[in-house]
Each structure stands twice: as C-alpha cells, then as structure tokens.
Amino acid sequence: MPSEAVFLAQIVVLVATGRLLGELMQRIRQPAIMGQLIAGMLLGPSVLGALLPDLQHALFPPDPAQKAMLNAISQLGILLLLVMTGMETDLALVRNSRRAALSVSLAGIAIPFVCGVLLGHFLPADLLPDPHKRFVTALFLGTALSISSVKIVTLLVRELGFLRRTVGQVIVASAIIDDTLGWIIMSVIFGLALDGSVDTWSVARAVLGTVAFLALSFTFGRRIVFSLIRWANDRFVSELPVIAMILVIMGAMALATDAIGVHAVLGAFVAGILIGQSPILTRHIGEQLRGLIIALFMPVFFGTAGLSANLPALATSSLLLLTGLLVLIASVGKFAGALLGGRLGGLSPAESLAVGCGMNARGSTEIIIATFGLSMGALTQNMFTAVVTMAILTTLVMPPMLRAAFARLPFTPEEHERLEREEVEERGFIPNVERLLIAADASPSGQLASHLFGLLAGVRGTPATILHFDPQPPEQVEDAEEAQRTASLVSEAAQTGSDAVEAAKADAANGNGAADENGAANRKAEGGGSNHKVDVSLQLAEPSVTESAIAAEAKKGYGLLVIGREPVSQHTQFDPQITRSASAFQGPVAIVSARGKHREHGAYTPLNILVPITGTAVSRRGAELAVALAEGSKGRVAALHVGGTSPEQHHQWGSRFGAALAPDRVANAAIRDVVELGRSYGVDVRGIARGRRAAQDVIRREIDVGGFNLLVIGVSPRPDEQLFFGEVAAALLDGARCSIVFLSTES
C-alpha cells in the first residue's frame, strides 16, 4: 500500500541531493542538471542499492503504486520543464541567422539519425525489448543520438560567455531548431510505438495533425495566449493568477497534441514558446515559474531518471560496446553534420568547427526521450542506461571543446561593434519597458501623447493601455466615441512605428544604407519593432477619480505612465491634476504638453526633436526616448549639450570664466554617445554644444533657430508639494514654443 510518508521522503532526498550535486557541478562549470541526474544514480540500485540495499529498498520500494506517485510528479515535471525551455527559446536568434542555423540543424540531425537507425537495425535481438518492434527502437535511438538539448546548449554557451558572439548565436539558434524538430519527430515515433507497427494512416494523421497544430499555434494561438495572460493578469485579484493561467494553457495544448495522436510534450513545448513571446510581464512571469520548476520538478524528474539507470550492467562487454558505439555515433555524427551544415550555411572553417563542438551536448532532451522509450517498451533497461551514459559523457566534454574552438576564433570588428551596442541597449531604459499606460483625454496634449507613445509601442512591439478621461460619464455615446478615436490614434501610430522599423530593416537588407544591417534591423529582429498589430486596450474613467483610476490600473503591471491631459501647467507649475496623476504611479512618468503645430490634429510627423543632454543617466534616458520616437516617425534628433549656469550664477564673473576654460571633452563624449545610439537605430543625430549661458535660454534659442517641433528632456523630481523638476524644466514649461515631453525615470 502506498505511503505518503515514503513519498515525501523520496521528494526531500531527491531535491536535497540533486541540489547539492548540482551546486558541485556548477562550481566545476558544468550544468546543474548533470548533478541531479548523478544524484539519482547514486540513490538508485547502482550505488546506494549495492552498498545499503535495505535502506535503498525502504526509501524507493518496488511497489508499483508507490512508484506511480513519484512517477506522476516526474511526468508533470517533464511538461513544466518543456514549458520553461519553450519560454527561454528566442526565435529572434533563428531569424537572425536562419540560413546557417537551419543548415547546421538539418545536417546535424540527418547524419547521426541515419547512423542511429542503422545501429538499431543491426543490434542483436537479445538487446531489444521486442524484436518485432525493432524499427521503433531504431527510431528512438536515431532521435536520441541526433538531437541537441537547447536548454543545455544555451546554458553552457551563456555560462562560457559566448552567447553574444555571432557563432554562439548560430549554435543556440541551431539547438532551438533541433529541439523543435526533435519533439515533432519524437511525437510521431510515440504514435508508432503505441500502435506497435508502422501504419500509414497513423503516420499521416500524426504528421498532418502536427502541421495543423503548429500552424494554428503560431497564428491564432499566439494571440489567444497573450489575451488569456493579459486577462488573468488584469482581472484577477488573487495571488499568482498568471502562473495558474500558464498551467491551464500548458495543459490544454498538451491535451490537444495528445488528442491528435502525438505526444503531450510537443504541446507543452509550443505553449512555452508562445508564453515566452507574450509581450506582457514576461520577465515577471518567468521568474515566478522558474523558481517552482528549478527548485522542485527538475531535481525530481532527473533524479527519477537516474534511479532507472543500471550502472553495473555497463560492465558487460555487449552493453559496454553498445555504449561506446552510441557515444561515437553521437559525437562524430553530430560534429560532422554540424561542421558540414556550417560550411553549407556560409560559415568559415573556424566558425563551423566551433559550431560542431557547441552542438555536441545532449543532456535533458535525450534523457526525456530515453525515459519515454523505456516507459513505452521501446528501450530496455540496459539500453536506457547506455543512452543516459551517452548523454552525460557528450555533455561533460562539450565545454572544454567549445572553449578551445572559440580560443581560435578572434573577434571581428563588426562583432566588437555589435557587442558594444547590445551591452548599451541591455542597460537602457526604453528596451526594458514592457507595457505602457497612457492616461489621456481628448485635448491636443492627450492626442499628441497618444500619437507619440503609439509610435514607441510600434517601434518596440510594446502593449499599451489607454486610460481615457472624459469630462462626462463614460456611458455617454459621444464620449465613448472620443475615447475610441484616441485608441485608434494609438493603434495607427503603432502601425506607423512598426512600418518605419520594417522599412529600415528592408533598406538594410537591400544595402540602401538607411540603417546599418547590424543596427536597426538587428535590433528589430531581437524583439524591438513588430510587424504584427500591437495590442492596444481601452479603459474609460472620469476626471474626478484620476488618482484612484491610475493607481488601480498600475497594479496590473506597467513600465511607464504617460500623461496627456489639459490643462498641463499654469506658468512655471504643473496643474494639480497632473501632480495627482503622477503621484498615483510608482514608477517612470512621461508628461506631454502639445504646443505650436501639434495643437492641430494630425500635424505629428515627421518629428524634428531636440533633446538636451548633460552626460547624466537621466538625460541619457531622455535621449533614448527621443531616438525611439524619431525612429518611429522617420524623423531627426539634435542632441544639445548644455554646459550653462543657473540664472543666479550667470552674471557671476568667476562662473563664466570657469565655463569658458572648461574642456570640451565632457560635451563631446556625451554627444558622441547619443550619436552612436542613433546610428544603431538608423536615426540621424546631430550634435550641438553650447555654453556660457543659462541652460533654459540656450534650449529656447535652439528651438527657435532650429525649427524643432518637439523637445524631449530627461528630468528628476525634486522634493515639493507640487510636481517640480527643477528651475530649467520650470522655465521651459512656461516659455518653450514647441511641444514638450518631460521624462522622469527616478522616483
């Protein structure tokens, strides 16, 4: 009779031992998964069973009902592990290097797969679980030998510091394709294993069902998954509603693939990809889910797989020879296939060598495949042990081989430039805004705010929510129609921004020079702009509940609040309603004031933007926003370095003399930084350096002389009862003749 106490003891021992050995493996720069698998081997009949058989049998009794309890957790762990793997799958890498990655993956699968199938065909009958199912066993062997584990490959490439290298991205992209094809192949083989023989109708149903499932998933399914995640996040008030929705999505898609005759693992993997592509709170979701999977389900699954291994059986000559053949075919076949694929994909010999070394890691994928093969009777216990041993050995030798290959692969100038740009962008403010909240009314400032940050949403593929404030109750028809017009304005601007990035990408691909190929186009492929419709939702609210409405909506998770309401200010002070709106949001805030031509509806693009910079992080974030808006509107940016003095210091002779003698290197460095930022996005940035005058006077003069229609300025809030960003911002609020965006990223 199964015991809950024994089951709990099994979980505790597997988690604790797996954690300790996983920690040890990571300290010697190997994946923690290997430690969890070895933990299972040590706790199984191979080691603990040989040394202390009574303790091992008491802890892991052979009772089928007791085994079923642990197996249930293990099977759920497989699905959750595949969801996490899918969430970490970056399809942008595949788009960036699709030719080389596809070539490497296909050649790297084909050669070891054929060799594995041939090996299965010639195996002695006494090594097979059922000689009548030889073909199914051969297919399992071919699949296990040919597929690289995307989780292990990505983990090792990242930990070795090669993920940002061009070849590192090709390796990861190839592993993504490998894993995707692997689960499709495995799902079809699973159907064959259930039928016991090759049936044309069963194969056709599995293949056609898989194709239909993938087509629906990556079209309608993508949108449905995002809508469900947003609905759970925005509507539920209980704890962790998004995690619950992810589990529901995973279960539904796993059941869908099971219903069409392929394995549930394919549905879980695809669900993870779609969840990972959801543009709302993906980082937040990932952190919550990863903790659950890594802490509990991974040690239990890999530990259980290790329990099934029978290491003493490797002492027999036949199984030792089989294990050696598996390692040889897996290593040489995968290396040769990836090397050949790299050359066919346009990589150099040194790059192809590195790819061949990097693809030669198995780990989690092979262990999952072997586990299914064992449970379905396609593999014997001894063959399972041989496959697991092969997976461990190929994974352990991959890091030193990859280090040696990359040591012979110097950085190219283009790679240096791209790595520097990616490092800068990773630290940037705008790329990390996952969701926009636009609090606007029907005024010109509200319309301009909707347009500008619609452009930003389109450039970045960022979902946006419009909180529309109407002077009358929202149920009145005309007010609802006005709110819909505001929402349409955001959607149209988002499409404009998306089209601008797509045009830059096309120009780079055609060599027209509008954007360098590793700049705007590369950033676009990494998740910036979007060639699909940006999600825009609408909420109606009354001005009398400004603070509570924004605070309630902000709880749903937003990276930036945009305020576009009138009146904006009274001379040098913001209107109290703007202060209330900003105070209700605990995070970055942008305030928009429409002036000049922007008081006329529709006179928005192209933008001619002036952004004052001082070399500080605050002004740098303002420059990021200016460049993104210029990218979306196909406009221009002038970066104005202001080295002036405050009004009370301006007439002091010592301050003026010191400013005159100050070196230009600070201004030049700040301007150069913004010019480089603009170049990486295909935006023309002109640098201007001015000094020896009050900053607000310099800025107002440049606006008048340069004909700028938008001023974007990064600001910091100062302690005050009213919203106050300092004397310079106050003077510009009162006297600037063009539209203004104040961006406050510090609370």
Stockholm file with secondary structure:
# STOCKHOLM 1.0

chainA/1-747         MPSEAVFLAQIVVLVATGRLLGELMQRIRQPAIMGQLIAGMLLGPSVLGALLPDLQHALFPPDPAQKAMLNAISQLGILLLLVMTGMETDLALVRNSRRAALSVSLAGIAIPFVCGVLLGHFLPADLLPDPHKRFVTALFLGTALSISSVKIVTLLVRELGFLRRTVGQVIVASAIIDDTLGWIIMSVIFGLALDGSVDTWSVARAVLGTVAFLALSFTFGRRIVFSLIRWANDRFVSELPVIAMILVIMGAMALATDAIGVHAVLGAFVAGILIGQSPILTRHIGEQLRGLIIALFMPVFFGTAGLSANLPALATSSLLLLTGLLVLIASVGKFAGALLGGRLGGLSPAESLAVGCGMNARGSTEIIIATFGLSMGALTQNMFTAVVTMAILTTLVMPPMLRAAFARLPFTPEEHERLEREEVEERGFIPNVERLLIAADASPSGQLASHLFGLLAGVRGTPATILHFDPQPPEQVEDAEEAQRTASLVSEAAQTGSDAVEAAKADAANGNGAADENGAANRKAEGGGSNHKVDVSLQLAEPSVTESAIAAEAKKGYGLLVIGREPVSQHTQFDPQITRSASAFQGPVAIVSARGKHREHGAYTPLNILVPITGTAVSRRGAELAVALAEGSKGRVAALHVGGTSPEQHHQWGSRFGAALAPDRVANAAIRDVVELGRSYGVDVRGIARGRRAAQDVIRREIDVGGFNLLVIGVSPRPDEQLFFGEVAAALLDGARCSIVFLSTES
#=GR chainA/1-747 SS CCCHHHHHHHHHHHHHHHHHHHHHHHHTTSCHHHHHHHHHHHHSTTTHHHHCHHHHHHHSCCCHHHHHHHHHHHHHHHHHHHHHHHHTCCHHHHHHTHHHHHHHHHHHHHHHHHHHHHHHHHSCGGGSSCGGGHHHHHHHHHHHHHCCCHHHHHHHHHHTTCTTSHHHHHHHHHHHHHHHHHHHHHHHHHHHHHHSSCCHHHHHHHHHHHHHHHHHIIIIIHHHHHHHHHHHHHHCCSSSHHHHHHHHHHHHHHHHHHHTTSCHHHHHHHHHHHHHHCSSSHHHHHHHHHHHIIIIIHHHHHHHHHHTCCGGGGGSHHHHHHHHHHHHIIIIIHHHHHHHHHHHTTCCHHHHHHHHHHTCCCTHHHHHHHHHHHHTTSSCHHHHHHHHHHHHHHHHHHHHHHHHHHHTCCCCHHHHHHHHHHHHHHTCSGGGCCCEEEEECSSHHHHHHHHHHHHHHHHHTCCEEEEEECSSCTTSHHHHHHHHHHHHHHHHHHHHHHHHHHHHHHHHHHTCSSSCTTTHHHHHHTTSSCSSCCCEEEEEECGGGHHHHHHHHHTTCCSEEEEECSCCEETTEECHHHHHHHHTCSSCEEEEECCGGGGSTTCCCSCEEEEEECSSHHHHHHHHHHHHHHHHHTCEEEEEEEECCCHHHHTCHHHHHHHHHSCSHHHHHHHHHHHHHHHHTTCCEEEEEEESSCHHHHHHHHHHHHTCSEEEEEECCCSSSSCCCCHHHHHHHHHCSSEEEEEECCC
#=GC SS_cons         CCCHHHHHHHHHHHHHHHHHHHHHHHHTTSCHHHHHHHHHHHHSTTTHHHHCHHHHHHHSCCCHHHHHHHHHHHHHHHHHHHHHHHHTCCHHHHHHTHHHHHHHHHHHHHHHHHHHHHHHHHSCGGGSSCGGGHHHHHHHHHHHHHCCCHHHHHHHHHHTTCTTSHHHHHHHHHHHHHHHHHHHHHHHHHHHHHHSSCCHHHHHHHHHHHHHHHHHIIIIIHHHHHHHHHHHHHHCCSSSHHHHHHHHHHHHHHHHHHHTTSCHHHHHHHHHHHHHHCSSSHHHHHHHHHHHIIIIIHHHHHHHHHHTCCGGGGGSHHHHHHHHHHHHIIIIIHHHHHHHHHHHTTCCHHHHHHHHHHTCCCTHHHHHHHHHHHHTTSSCHHHHHHHHHHHHHHHHHHHHHHHHHHHTCCCCHHHHHHHHHHHHHHTCSGGGCCCEEEEECSSHHHHHHHHHHHHHHHHHTCCEEEEEECSSCTTSHHHHHHHHHHHHHHHHHHHHHHHHHHHHHHHHHHTCSSSCTTTHHHHHHTTSSCSSCCCEEEEEECGGGHHHHHHHHHTTCCSEEEEECSCCEETTEECHHHHHHHHTCSSCEEEEECCGGGGSTTCCCSCEEEEEECSSHHHHHHHHHHHHHHHHHTCEEEEEEEECCCHHHHTCHHHHHHHHHSCSHHHHHHHHHHHHHHHHTTCCEEEEEEESSCHHHHHHHHHHHHTCSEEEEEECCCSSSSCCCCHHHHHHHHHCSSEEEEEECCC
//
